[in-house]
């Protein structure tokens, strides 16, 4: 059991070290030539970097030995059921829940409320993001089950997004397109994507490479649409109040 948990652990440490090394080196150079922060501040930053390092190592190790295998097994099991249509509502629930656990999403909604001075409620933005990701995962499951090409969703979705951008306050346009990127975080990619690939493996006539992938593209698109719709409601409310 313990051997399974630490399988590939040294490789994970190496990957995280390589990923963080450029950031640390650039910061040290900036400290020597530009920032010249006091020692107390440097000590706090060093502690944060160490915590970040071990946090990333543990998270990625958990992804490799836990999230991805479980997601794929769930997809294979549910896709093999006679009533596999249950994947569509289940996909909505999983997508809704997964985005709430995304650290980047929490940072985004906090920043939005802070920068807007509280005029944009972070709970409203978070709920809208959750709805968007939930819908996108449900659509991804429907795409796999019915064999619908990905561009049937992507092309109309972005056309609608650009049309909505004309009728929404500019601040919501920028928030919306950032939300699309933030929603495609490690929780969604590791668990939901592996599950869709598992579903595509067992469905007759489906190719995991063609049908299993595309979930991340949908997850990146739908939050844009839902945040733009939220912005449209805010814009109408502002016009009514003025």
C-alpha positions as a LaTeX table, in Angstrom:
\begin{tabular}{lrrr}
\hline
Residue & $x$ (\AA) & $y$ (\AA) & $z$ (\AA) \\
\hline
Unk1 & 0.00 & 0.00 & 0.00 \\
Unk2 & 2.73 & 2.47 & 1.01 \\
Unk3 & 4.80 & 1.45 & $-2.02$ \\
Unk4 & 1.90 & 2.38 & $-4.33$ \\
Unk5 & 1.50 & 5.80 & $-2.69$ \\
Unk6 & 5.15 & 6.65 & $-3.28$ \\
Unk7 & 5.39 & 5.18 & $-6.77$ \\
Unk8 & 7.20 & 7.71 & $-8.98$ \\
Unk9 & 7.67 & 10.07 & $-6.02$ \\
Unk10 & 11.26 & 11.00 & $-6.93$ \\
Unk11 & 10.14 & 11.82 & $-10.45$ \\
Unk12 & 7.45 & 14.14 & $-9.06$ \\
Unk13 & 10.01 & 15.92 & $-6.87$ \\
Unk14 & 12.26 & 16.37 & $-9.91$ \\
Unk15 & 9.40 & 17.78 & $-12.03$ \\
Unk16 & 8.37 & 20.29 & $-9.34$ \\
Unk17 & 11.99 & 21.34 & $-8.79$ \\
Unk18 & 12.44 & 22.01 & $-12.51$ \\
Unk19 & 9.16 & 23.95 & $-12.61$ \\
Unk20 & 9.94 & 26.19 & $-9.61$ \\
Unk21 & 13.66 & 26.69 & $-10.24$ \\
Unk22 & 13.33 & 29.46 & $-12.89$ \\
Unk23 & 10.95 & 31.46 & $-10.66$ \\
Unk24 & 13.28 & 31.17 & $-7.66$ \\
Unk25 & 16.36 & 32.10 & $-9.72$ \\
Unk26 & 14.63 & 35.15 & $-11.24$ \\
Unk27 & 13.49 & 36.27 & $-7.78$ \\
Unk28 & 17.02 & 35.93 & $-6.38$ \\
Unk29 & 18.43 & 37.98 & $-9.25$ \\
Unk30 & 15.75 & 40.61 & $-8.72$ \\
Unk31 & 16.53 & 40.64 & $-4.99$ \\
Unk32 & 20.24 & 41.22 & $-5.59$ \\
Unk33 & 19.90 & 43.92 & $-8.25$ \\
Unk34 & 16.46 & 45.53 & $-7.72$ \\
Unk35 & 14.29 & 44.60 & $-4.75$ \\
Unk36 & 16.79 & 44.41 & $-1.88$ \\
Unk37 & 14.10 & 43.25 & 0.56 \\
Unk38 & 14.92 & 43.03 & 4.29 \\
Unk39 & 15.94 & 39.67 & 5.78 \\
Unk40 & 12.68 & 39.22 & 7.68 \\
Unk41 & 10.70 & 39.55 & 4.46 \\
Unk42 & 13.06 & 37.16 & 2.66 \\
Unk43 & 12.61 & 34.61 & 5.45 \\
Unk44 & 8.82 & 34.75 & 5.07 \\
Unk45 & 9.08 & 34.35 & 1.30 \\
Unk46 & 11.47 & 31.41 & 1.71 \\
Unk47 & 9.01 & 29.66 & 4.04 \\
Unk48 & 6.24 & 30.23 & 1.51 \\
Unk49 & 8.34 & 28.77 & $-1.32$ \\
Unk50 & 9.12 & 25.67 & 0.77 \\
Unk51 & 5.44 & 25.17 & 1.63 \\
Unk52 & 4.53 & 25.67 & $-2.04$ \\
Unk53 & 7.16 & 23.12 & $-3.12$ \\
Unk54 & 5.97 & 20.37 & $-0.80$ \\
Unk55 & 2.33 & 21.22 & $-1.51$ \\
Unk56 & 2.86 & 20.81 & $-5.26$ \\
Unk57 & 4.79 & 17.58 & $-4.77$ \\
Unk58 & 2.07 & 16.05 & $-2.60$ \\
Unk59 & $-0.72$ & 17.27 & $-4.88$ \\
Unk60 & 0.87 & 15.95 & $-8.08$ \\
Unk61 & 1.72 & 12.65 & $-6.41$ \\
Unk62 & $-1.91$ & 12.36 & $-5.31$ \\
Unk63 & $-3.01$ & 13.08 & $-8.87$ \\
Unk64 & $-0.79$ & 10.35 & $-10.31$ \\
Unk65 & $-1.72$ & 7.62 & $-7.82$ \\
Unk66 & $-5.27$ & 8.70 & $-6.96$ \\
Unk67 & $-7.29$ & 11.17 & $-9.02$ \\
Unk68 & $-6.40$ & 9.99 & $-12.51$ \\
Unk69 & $-6.77$ & 6.23 & $-11.91$ \\
Unk70 & $-10.04$ & 6.72 & $-9.99$ \\
Unk71 & $-11.44$ & 9.03 & $-12.67$ \\
Unk72 & $-10.59$ & 6.58 & $-15.44$ \\
Unk73 & $-12.04$ & 3.60 & $-13.53$ \\
Unk74 & $-15.25$ & 5.55 & $-12.86$ \\
Unk75 & $-15.54$ & 6.39 & $-16.53$ \\
Unk76 & $-14.99$ & 2.78 & $-17.60$ \\
Unk77 & $-17.50$ & 1.45 & $-15.06$ \\
Unk78 & $-20.25$ & 4.00 & $-15.75$ \\
Unk79 & $-19.73$ & 3.95 & $-19.51$ \\
Unk80 & $-20.24$ & 0.18 & $-19.51$ \\
Unk81 & $-23.63$ & 0.44 & $-17.81$ \\
Unk82 & $-26.84$ & $-0.11$ & $-19.78$ \\
Unk83 & $-28.22$ & 3.22 & $-18.47$ \\
Unk84 & $-25.01$ & 5.18 & $-19.09$ \\
Unk85 & $-27.08$ & 8.33 & $-19.74$ \\
Unk86 & $-26.56$ & 8.91 & $-16.00$ \\
Unk87 & $-23.13$ & 10.27 & $-16.99$ \\
Unk88 & $-24.76$ & 13.52 & $-18.15$ \\
Unk89 & $-26.32$ & 14.60 & $-14.80$ \\
Unk90 & $-23.35$ & 13.08 & $-12.95$ \\
Unk91 & $-21.01$ & 15.13 & $-15.12$ \\
Unk92 & $-22.87$ & 18.29 & $-14.13$ \\
Unk93 & $-22.58$ & 17.49 & $-10.43$ \\
Unk94 & $-18.87$ & 16.59 & $-10.67$ \\
Unk95 & $-18.07$ & 19.69 & $-12.72$ \\
Unk96 & $-19.98$ & 21.93 & $-10.31$ \\
Unk97 & $-18.14$ & 20.47 & $-7.32$ \\
Unk98 & $-14.68$ & 20.27 & $-8.91$ \\
Unk99 & $-14.43$ & 23.96 & $-9.74$ \\
Unk100 & $-15.27$ & 24.94 & $-6.16$ \\
Unk101 & $-12.10$ & 23.13 & $-5.07$ \\
Unk102 & $-9.89$ & 24.95 & $-7.60$ \\
Unk103 & $-7.42$ & 27.19 & $-5.72$ \\
Unk104 & $-7.08$ & 29.53 & $-8.70$ \\
Unk105 & $-10.85$ & 30.06 & $-8.80$ \\
Unk106 & $-10.86$ & 31.10 & $-5.14$ \\
Unk107 & $-8.07$ & 33.59 & $-5.84$ \\
Unk108 & $-9.94$ & 34.94 & $-8.87$ \\
Unk109 & $-13.25$ & 35.57 & $-7.09$ \\
Unk110 & $-11.47$ & 37.19 & $-4.13$ \\
Unk111 & $-9.55$ & 39.50 & $-6.47$ \\
Unk112 & $-12.72$ & 40.40 & $-8.37$ \\
Unk113 & $-14.56$ & 41.44 & $-5.21$ \\
Unk114 & $-11.54$ & 43.29 & $-3.87$ \\
Unk115 & $-10.74$ & 45.25 & $-7.05$ \\
Unk116 & $-14.40$ & 46.06 & $-7.74$ \\
Unk117 & $-14.81$ & 47.41 & $-4.22$ \\
Unk118 & $-17.51$ & 44.84 & $-3.47$ \\
Unk119 & $-19.76$ & 45.91 & $-6.35$ \\
Unk120 & $-19.32$ & 42.45 & $-7.91$ \\
Unk121 & $-20.21$ & 39.81 & $-5.36$ \\
Unk122 & $-17.70$ & 36.96 & $-5.25$ \\
Unk123 & $-20.38$ & 34.41 & $-4.31$ \\
Unk124 & $-22.35$ & 35.30 & $-7.44$ \\
Unk125 & $-19.24$ & 34.93 & $-9.59$ \\
Unk126 & $-18.31$ & 31.60 & $-7.95$ \\
Unk127 & $-21.82$ & 30.18 & $-8.40$ \\
Unk128 & $-21.85$ & 31.31 & $-12.03$ \\
Unk129 & $-18.48$ & 29.66 & $-12.63$ \\
Unk130 & $-19.69$ & 26.43 & $-11.01$ \\
Unk131 & $-22.78$ & 26.40 & $-13.23$ \\
Unk132 & $-20.64$ & 26.99 & $-16.30$ \\
Unk133 & $-18.24$ & 24.16 & $-15.55$ \\
Unk134 & $-21.09$ & 21.83 & $-14.56$ \\
Unk135 & $-22.86$ & 22.46 & $-17.86$ \\
Unk136 & $-19.62$ & 22.02 & $-19.82$ \\
Unk137 & $-18.87$ & 18.62 & $-18.27$ \\
Unk138 & $-22.47$ & 17.50 & $-18.88$ \\
Unk139 & $-22.12$ & 18.56 & $-22.52$ \\
Unk140 & $-18.81$ & 16.68 & $-22.74$ \\
Unk141 & $-20.51$ & 13.50 & $-21.53$ \\
Unk142 & $-23.36$ & 14.00 & $-24.01$ \\
Unk143 & $-20.79$ & 14.55 & $-26.77$ \\
Unk144 & $-19.13$ & 11.21 & $-26.02$ \\
Unk145 & $-22.36$ & 9.24 & $-25.60$ \\
Unk146 & $-23.96$ & 10.59 & $-28.79$ \\
Unk147 & $-20.81$ & 10.98 & $-30.87$ \\
Unk148 & $-21.34$ & 14.71 & $-31.47$ \\
Unk149 & $-18.31$ & 16.48 & $-33.04$ \\
Unk150 & $-16.58$ & 18.96 & $-30.72$ \\
Unk151 & $-16.86$ & 21.91 & $-33.10$ \\
Unk152 & $-20.67$ & 21.71 & $-32.90$ \\
Unk153 & $-20.26$ & 23.14 & $-29.38$ \\
Unk154 & $-17.12$ & 25.26 & $-29.72$ \\
Unk155 & $-17.99$ & 27.30 & $-32.82$ \\
Unk156 & $-21.51$ & 28.44 & $-31.76$ \\
Unk157 & $-20.30$ & 28.96 & $-28.19$ \\
Unk158 & $-17.57$ & 31.44 & $-29.07$ \\
Unk159 & $-19.78$ & 33.19 & $-31.62$ \\
Unk160 & $-22.36$ & 33.76 & $-28.87$ \\
Unk161 & $-19.58$ & 34.88 & $-26.50$ \\
Unk162 & $-18.31$ & 37.54 & $-28.92$ \\
Unk163 & $-21.86$ & 38.75 & $-29.59$ \\
Unk164 & $-22.57$ & 39.02 & $-25.85$ \\
Unk165 & $-19.34$ & 40.99 & $-25.40$ \\
Unk166 & $-20.91$ & 43.85 & $-27.34$ \\
Unk167 & $-23.73$ & 44.22 & $-24.80$ \\
Unk168 & $-21.78$ & 43.71 & $-21.56$ \\
Unk169 & $-19.72$ & 46.08 & $-19.47$ \\
Unk170 & $-16.03$ & 45.85 & $-20.41$ \\
Unk171 & $-14.99$ & 44.75 & $-16.92$ \\
Unk172 & $-17.14$ & 41.62 & $-17.24$ \\
Unk173 & $-15.64$ & 40.80 & $-20.64$ \\
Unk174 & $-12.14$ & 40.71 & $-19.16$ \\
Unk175 & $-13.33$ & 38.74 & $-16.11$ \\
Unk176 & $-15.14$ & 36.25 & $-18.34$ \\
Unk177 & $-12.16$ & 35.37 & $-20.51$ \\
Unk178 & $-9.89$ & 35.04 & $-17.47$ \\
Unk179 & $-12.50$ & 32.78 & $-15.86$ \\
Unk180 & $-12.32$ & 30.37 & $-18.78$ \\
Unk181 & $-8.62$ & 29.81 & $-18.19$ \\
Unk182 & $-8.86$ & 29.66 & $-14.41$ \\
Unk183 & $-11.65$ & 27.05 & $-14.51$ \\
Unk184 & $-9.42$ & 24.60 & $-16.39$ \\
Unk185 & $-7.34$ & 23.95 & $-13.30$ \\
Unk186 & $-5.74$ & 20.79 & $-11.93$ \\
Unk187 & $-8.89$ & 19.42 & $-10.27$ \\
Unk188 & $-10.92$ & 19.54 & $-13.48$ \\
Unk189 & $-8.18$ & 18.36 & $-15.81$ \\
Unk190 & $-6.95$ & 15.47 & $-13.68$ \\
Unk191 & $-10.26$ & 13.96 & $-12.61$ \\
Unk192 & $-12.87$ & 14.96 & $-15.21$ \\
Unk193 & $-10.62$ & 14.50 & $-18.24$ \\
Unk194 & $-9.46$ & 11.06 & $-17.13$ \\
Unk195 & $-13.09$ & 10.06 & $-16.57$ \\
Unk196 & $-14.17$ & 11.14 & $-20.06$ \\
Unk197 & $-11.25$ & 9.22 & $-21.57$ \\
Unk198 & $-12.36$ & 6.16 & $-19.57$ \\
Unk199 & $-15.91$ & 6.50 & $-20.90$ \\
Unk200 & $-14.68$ & 6.73 & $-24.49$ \\
Unk201 & $-12.60$ & 3.56 & $-24.02$ \\
Unk202 & $-15.59$ & 1.33 & $-23.35$ \\
Unk203 & $-18.26$ & 2.82 & $-25.63$ \\
Unk204 & $-18.58$ & 1.00 & $-28.93$ \\
Unk205 & $-17.52$ & 3.09 & $-31.90$ \\
Unk206 & $-15.77$ & 5.74 & $-29.80$ \\
Unk207 & $-12.10$ & 6.64 & $-30.04$ \\
Unk208 & $-10.51$ & 7.83 & $-26.76$ \\
Unk209 & $-8.19$ & 10.18 & $-28.66$ \\
Unk210 & $-11.00$ & 11.76 & $-30.71$ \\
Unk211 & $-13.98$ & 11.52 & $-28.35$ \\
Unk212 & $-12.35$ & 11.35 & $-24.92$ \\
Unk213 & $-10.57$ & 14.67 & $-25.28$ \\
Unk214 & $-12.25$ & 18.04 & $-25.73$ \\
Unk215 & $-13.58$ & 18.36 & $-22.19$ \\
Unk216 & $-11.02$ & 21.00 & $-21.28$ \\
Unk217 & $-11.99$ & 23.04 & $-24.36$ \\
Unk218 & $-15.63$ & 23.00 & $-23.24$ \\
Unk219 & $-14.67$ & 23.85 & $-19.65$ \\
Unk220 & $-12.69$ & 26.83 & $-20.94$ \\
Unk221 & $-15.64$ & 28.04 & $-23.02$ \\
Unk222 & $-18.73$ & 27.68 & $-20.83$ \\
Unk223 & $-17.57$ & 29.87 & $-17.89$ \\
Unk224 & $-16.97$ & 32.64 & $-20.42$ \\
Unk225 & $-20.61$ & 32.41 & $-21.51$ \\
Unk226 & $-22.05$ & 32.20 & $-18.01$ \\
Unk227 & $-19.94$ & 35.12 & $-16.69$ \\
Unk228 & $-20.95$ & 37.20 & $-19.73$ \\
Unk229 & $-24.60$ & 36.39 & $-18.98$ \\
Unk230 & $-24.01$ & 37.49 & $-15.38$ \\
Unk231 & $-22.41$ & 40.66 & $-16.71$ \\
Unk232 & $-25.43$ & 41.24 & $-18.97$ \\
Unk233 & $-27.72$ & 41.07 & $-15.92$ \\
Unk234 & $-25.44$ & 43.47 & $-14.00$ \\
Unk235 & $-25.39$ & 45.87 & $-16.98$ \\
Unk236 & $-29.20$ & 45.87 & $-17.21$ \\
Unk237 & $-29.47$ & 46.47 & $-13.47$ \\
Unk238 & $-27.05$ & 49.43 & $-13.66$ \\
Unk239 & $-29.04$ & 50.97 & $-16.51$ \\
Unk240 & $-32.31$ & 50.57 & $-14.61$ \\
Unk241 & $-30.84$ & 52.21 & $-11.50$ \\
Unk242 & $-29.43$ & 55.11 & $-13.48$ \\
\hline
\end{tabular}
